[in-house]
């Protein structure tokens, strides 16, 4: 399998960080600061895992 530039997969790969951000923002919009901090710590740990 070869990587094809500007394929559907490529567009989804480019857009995915923005979609993930919007989902997390929508889920945490009405939560307390404590919950937002915990989610931030978990995301930071996940980032350093990979």
Residue frames as qw, qx, qy, qz and C-alpha x, y, z in Angstrom:
[[0.000, 0.890, 0.456, 0.000, 0.00, 0.00, 0.00],
 [0.438, 0.170, 0.006, 0.883, 1.44, 3.36, -0.98],
 [0.057, -0.625, -0.401, 0.667, 0.56, 6.73, 0.44],
 [0.290, 0.553, 0.516, 0.586, -1.44, 8.81, -1.99],
 [0.129, -0.190, -0.201, 0.952, -1.25, 12.55, -1.50],
 [0.363, 0.085, -0.040, -0.927, -4.62, 14.36, -1.36],
 [0.372, -0.221, -0.867, -0.245, -6.63, 11.18, -0.97],
 [0.567, -0.631, -0.292, -0.441, -9.63, 10.91, 1.34],
 [0.801, -0.380, -0.315, 0.338, -7.38, 9.45, 4.07],
 [0.465, 0.147, -0.108, 0.866, -5.02, 12.40, 3.72],
 [0.218, -0.547, -0.149, -0.794, -7.84, 14.92, 4.16],
 [0.742, -0.569, -0.308, -0.174, -9.14, 13.06, 7.23],
 [0.753, -0.160, -0.265, 0.581, -5.62, 12.98, 8.68],
 [0.229, 0.313, -0.040, 0.921, -5.27, 16.74, 8.26],
 [0.407, -0.533, -0.190, -0.717, -8.70, 17.54, 9.73],
 [0.715, -0.334, -0.610, 0.068, -8.60, 15.05, 12.64],
 [0.382, -0.101, -0.483, 0.781, -6.82, 17.28, 15.24],
 [0.216, -0.153, -0.011, -0.964, -9.43, 20.00, 14.74],
 [0.670, -0.302, -0.497, -0.461, -12.31, 17.53, 15.05],
 [0.648, -0.234, -0.626, 0.366, -10.81, 16.03, 18.21],
 [0.164, 0.017, -0.309, 0.937, -10.36, 19.53, 19.67],
 [0.418, -0.232, -0.198, -0.856, -13.98, 20.46, 18.93],
 [0.721, -0.308, -0.596, -0.174, -15.28, 17.25, 20.50],
 [0.532, -0.193, -0.552, 0.612, -13.23, 17.76, 23.67],
 [0.019, -0.105, 0.117, -0.987, -14.28, 21.43, 23.82],
 [0.552, -0.301, -0.368, -0.685, -17.96, 20.55, 23.47],
 [0.725, -0.300, -0.616, 0.060, -17.75, 17.85, 26.16],
 [0.530, -0.253, -0.441, 0.679, -15.91, 20.05, 28.67],
 [0.038, 0.526, 0.166, 0.834, -17.59, 23.39, 28.01],
 [0.521, -0.639, -0.110, -0.555, -19.89, 23.22, 31.03],
 [0.833, -0.248, -0.417, 0.267, -17.57, 21.31, 33.39],
 [0.438, -0.888, 0.049, 0.128, -15.71, 22.74, 36.36],
 [0.236, 0.838, -0.490, 0.050, -12.10, 23.86, 36.22],
 [0.537, -0.444, 0.710, -0.105, -11.07, 20.85, 38.30],
 [0.838, 0.275, 0.472, -0.026, -12.42, 18.43, 35.67],
 [0.561, 0.821, -0.103, 0.030, -10.78, 20.43, 32.88],
 [0.115, -0.777, 0.615, -0.070, -7.43, 20.29, 34.71],
 [0.704, -0.182, 0.684, -0.058, -7.69, 16.52, 35.16],
 [0.793, 0.538, 0.285, 0.018, -8.49, 16.04, 31.47],
 [0.304, 0.898, -0.314, 0.045, -5.55, 18.29, 30.60],
 [0.377, -0.603, 0.701, -0.047, -3.19, 16.22, 32.72],
 [0.796, 0.112, 0.594, -0.024, -4.44, 12.98, 31.14],
 [0.668, 0.739, 0.080, 0.033, -4.00, 14.40, 27.65],
 [0.055, 0.864, -0.498, 0.044, -0.48, 15.59, 28.53],
 [0.579, -0.359, 0.732, -0.025, 0.43, 12.12, 29.79],
 [0.803, 0.403, 0.438, -0.016, -1.02, 10.57, 26.64],
 [0.445, 0.879, -0.172, -0.019, 1.03, 12.95, 24.50],
 [0.097, -0.745, 0.659, -0.046, 4.29, 11.96, 26.16],
 [0.798, -0.074, 0.594, -0.074, 3.50, 8.26, 25.81],
 [0.763, 0.429, 0.433, 0.216, 3.77, 8.47, 22.01]]
